[in-house]
Amino acid sequence: MTVTAQSHAAPSTASAPEPADAPAPDAPSAAPTQASPAEAAAGETSAAVTVAEAPQTSATQDDPHPAQPARPQLTFRRLTVSATRRLTPHLLRVTLTGDDLDGFGTAAPDQYVKVFFPHGDRTRPDLPPPIEGDTASWYRTYLAMPDDVRPPMRTYTVRAFRPEQCELDLDFVLHPDGGPASTWASSARPGDEVALMGPHGIYAVPEDATWQLLVGDESAIPAIAAILEQLPRDACARVFIEVGDPADRFDLPSPAADVDVRWIVRSPGSYGDAVLDAVRAADLPPAAPYAWLAGEAELVKFARRHLVRDRGVDKRAVTFTGYWRKGRSEEEIGRESLAESASTSASASASASAS
Ligand SMILES: Cc1cc2nc3c(=O)[nH]c(=O)nc-3n(C[C@H](O)[C@H](O)[C@H](O)COP(=O)(O)OP(=O)(O)OC[C@H]3O[C@@H](n4cnc5c(N)ncnc54)[C@H](O)[C@@H]3O)c2cc1C
């Protein structure tokens, strides 16, 4: 395991991906969406965000900000690639543009969208019917589309949105296991088309948090970079990022006064172990952190367990999201999550009618 640290007491100016326009700092934040019902009941497991859980359009008790208008969140936006740029050997920036970005809102620094890719040799994605009613039933409709038509749908962080230039950046991990999103990104060219749905965000710092802990792998770099860019000057953050290749490390600027970024290089294929060891061994600030954890599902699960059980961190101050699961495509995870929700609802109805 290799650990390198990047600390700065002032805004960093070292080489980094192009500075991005940050979403408005006072944008409405969405209620945290983390585990599926069954996972939430278990209390300490992680989940990949699925469309069945993700897009939310109205304010909740946890979300005192005004709700975003429903239409922009649930509208499909057809966009074209305007540029691509290799940030590191395994991270590729795809810049999208198009009139459909008009009205694109902002949700939170870690905001993400569902991206629909063209199927097979098609040049543009064939989109499912628009969302009407609940997102779970829409997701069933999407999954029922013929296999040779259904556009692969994957989740990506909005690394930057520049409304003045009508541009939006997504940063894709080019991972070795392929998958439609990674494969599409690796050969994306200006003029190629995708569609987006969203955005939605999860990052929400409790008022009493005195510092922030951000933990993730390559897939979380776009969100961590956006979070760091938007920290207030007086914020304190400790960041642990696991990568497979030392060449994937780069400077992550932040206006915050006290940020320490540690890059940890894993042994080939052993996702999560190295960063978990680093977090477990770390001398972290005392008192009340807000922890934001994202990346491979097991990494996230065990990081949360360590914080809650070993360090006594309040569960409610931990946002944890499985961004992907080793050996499983996002669609497989979505199907499993839907089946699990259906079986939980069926058990709940059976118990209700029995009592
Ligand atoms: C809220 C959210 C935000 C996300 N933001 C980003 C982002 O900004 N950038 C980004 O790159 N990813 C991000 N992800 C993760 C991304 O959605 C998944 O990695 C997705 O599975 C990639 O789709 P795919 O078609 O390439 O692979 P899939 O078809 O889903 O999977 C194919 C195979 O690849 C493996 N795999 C998937 N992702 C990885 C990975 N990162 N490393 C190694 N193996 C992998 C799977 O385990 C599977 O075996 C985000 C996920 C969520 C839930």
The ligand as a MOL file (V3000), in Angstrom:
LIG
                    3D

  0  0  0     0  0            999 V3000
M  V30 BEGIN CTAB
M  V30 COUNTS 53 58 0 0 0
M  V30 BEGIN ATOM
M  V30 1 C -24.5240 8.4260 -6.9510 0
M  V30 2 C -23.4360 7.7890 -7.8230 0
M  V30 3 C -22.4810 8.5920 -8.4330 0
M  V30 4 C -21.4780 8.0170 -9.2180 0
M  V30 5 N -20.5540 8.8240 -9.8240 0
M  V30 6 C -19.6050 8.2790 -10.6170 0
M  V30 7 C -18.6550 9.1200 -11.3080 0
M  V30 8 O -18.7280 10.3470 -11.2650 0
M  V30 9 N -17.7030 8.5060 -12.0700 0
M  V30 10 C -17.6290 7.1360 -12.1810 0
M  V30 11 O -16.7640 6.6310 -12.9090 0
M  V30 12 N -18.5110 6.3290 -11.5390 0
M  V30 13 C -19.4930 6.8640 -10.7730 0
M  V30 14 N -20.4000 6.0660 -10.1610 0
M  V30 15 C -20.2440 4.6180 -10.2780 0
M  V30 16 C -20.7940 4.0760 -11.6080 0
M  V30 17 O -22.1830 4.3360 -11.6990 0
M  V30 18 C -20.5460 2.5620 -11.6540 0
M  V30 19 O -19.1690 2.3240 -11.5860 0
M  V30 20 C -21.1460 1.8700 -12.8450 0
M  V30 21 O -21.2800 0.5060 -12.5130 0
M  V30 22 C -20.3150 1.9810 -14.1170 0
M  V30 23 O -21.0460 1.3880 -15.1720 0
M  V30 24 P -20.3670 0.4620 -16.2730 0
M  V30 25 O -21.3820 0.3210 -17.3570 0
M  V30 26 O -19.0240 0.9860 -16.6070 0
M  V30 27 O -20.1730 -0.9190 -15.5380 0
M  V30 28 P -21.3170 -1.9800 -15.1280 0
M  V30 29 O -21.9510 -2.5690 -16.3480 0
M  V30 30 O -22.2560 -1.3670 -14.1470 0
M  V30 31 O -20.4520 -3.0980 -14.4230 0
M  V30 32 C -19.6360 -4.0040 -15.1910 0
M  V30 33 C -18.5340 -4.5770 -14.2940 0
M  V30 34 O -17.6310 -3.5280 -13.9560 0
M  V30 35 C -17.4270 -3.4650 -12.5460 0
M  V30 36 N -17.2520 -2.0440 -12.1690 0
M  V30 37 C -18.1820 -1.0540 -12.2060 0
M  V30 38 N -17.6600 0.1150 -11.8050 0
M  V30 39 C -16.3560 -0.1430 -11.5040 0
M  V30 40 C -15.2920 0.6790 -11.0140 0
M  V30 41 N -15.4310 1.9770 -10.7670 0
M  V30 42 N -14.0900 0.0740 -10.8230 0
M  V30 43 C -13.8910 -1.2550 -11.0780 0
M  V30 44 N -14.8860 -2.0660 -11.5380 0
M  V30 45 C -16.0990 -1.5090 -11.7400 0
M  V30 46 C -18.6820 -4.0880 -11.9500 0
M  V30 47 O -18.4210 -4.6250 -10.6780 0
M  V30 48 C -19.0540 -5.1410 -12.9700 0
M  V30 49 O -18.3460 -6.3300 -12.7130 0
M  V30 50 C -21.4340 6.6160 -9.3870 0
M  V30 51 C -22.4250 5.8080 -8.7840 0
M  V30 52 C -23.4040 6.3920 -8.0180 0
M  V30 53 C -24.4660 5.4970 -7.3910 0
M  V30 END ATOM
M  V30 BEGIN BOND
M  V30 1 1 1 2
M  V30 2 1 2 3
M  V30 3 2 2 52
M  V30 4 2 3 4
M  V30 5 1 4 5
M  V30 6 1 4 50
M  V30 7 2 5 6
M  V30 8 1 6 7
M  V30 9 1 6 13
M  V30 10 2 7 8
M  V30 11 1 7 9
M  V30 12 1 9 10
M  V30 13 2 10 11
M  V30 14 1 10 12
M  V30 15 2 12 13
M  V30 16 1 13 14
M  V30 17 1 14 15
M  V30 18 1 14 50
M  V30 19 1 15 16
M  V30 20 1 16 17
M  V30 21 1 16 18
M  V30 22 1 18 19
M  V30 23 1 18 20
M  V30 24 1 20 21
M  V30 25 1 20 22
M  V30 26 1 22 23
M  V30 27 1 23 24
M  V30 28 2 24 25
M  V30 29 1 24 26
M  V30 30 1 24 27
M  V30 31 1 27 28
M  V30 32 2 28 29
M  V30 33 1 28 30
M  V30 34 1 28 31
M  V30 35 1 31 32
M  V30 36 1 32 33
M  V30 37 1 33 34
M  V30 38 1 33 48
M  V30 39 1 34 35
M  V30 40 1 35 36
M  V30 41 1 35 46
M  V30 42 1 36 37
M  V30 43 1 36 45
M  V30 44 2 37 38
M  V30 45 1 38 39
M  V30 46 1 39 40
M  V30 47 2 39 45
M  V30 48 1 40 41
M  V30 49 2 40 42
M  V30 50 1 42 43
M  V30 51 2 43 44
M  V30 52 1 44 45
M  V30 53 1 46 47
M  V30 54 1 46 48
M  V30 55 1 48 49
M  V30 56 2 50 51
M  V30 57 1 51 52
M  V30 58 1 52 53
M  V30 END BOND
M  V30 END CTAB
M  END
